[in-house]
């Protein structure tokens, strides 16, 4: 059943072409009205405070902050805010961060054409819509031990090619301590070696790729 009044939408993404594509897809929905657009987290927070949209579509990668940080700020100001994440990242760590921040929808940008309309209507009606593959990954990770902040930092430094000695020098720790951290990382992630751990870390969103979207040298997904 369609809403008596249009569902107001705020779109947040720093890629104008993608915003245009989403806006075009939403034009086909008689019960939806785009009321605002934002290209940064700060703009999204300000626009949400001013417009109070029914649903916000949020990218996770913004120029000034992460989408999860923007979601948390929006939800702090408006606890009932409904936010759907539209992203290229399928990793469970990305999803977990967004959901902890308050997102009630999570879908891939590649699925916009086929799933966005139903997702918007479901979220507006008070339901959650999480990408099935992400929901499964989250469920699986509930039974595994999370990496500590220090272990994440060690993995991040290993991802860009640092040796244990260099990681230790950077963090002010001994090489032996770094070896212990890396051993714990491999065990928790069920990785065969450090390269496998880095790949898993990137796939799951525990660590990020370089700012230009490239993998560290020598790695392939």
SULUR-V881887 format. One record per helix or strand of 3 or more residues. SS is the DSSP state (alpha for helix, beta for strand). FROM is the first residue (numbers start at 1). LEN is the number of residues. If there is no record, write none. Layout:
# SULUR-V881887
((SS | FROM | LEN) (SS | FROM | LEN))
This chain:
# SULUR-V881887
((beta | 7 | 6) (alpha | 16 | 11) (beta | 32 | 7) (alpha | 41 | 11) (beta | 55 | 4) (alpha | 67 | 11) (beta | 83 | 5) (alpha | 92 | 10) (beta | 105 | 4) (alpha | 109 | 16) (alpha | 132 | 10) (alpha | 149 | 11) (alpha | 164 | 8) (alpha | 175 | 15) (alpha | 194 | 11))
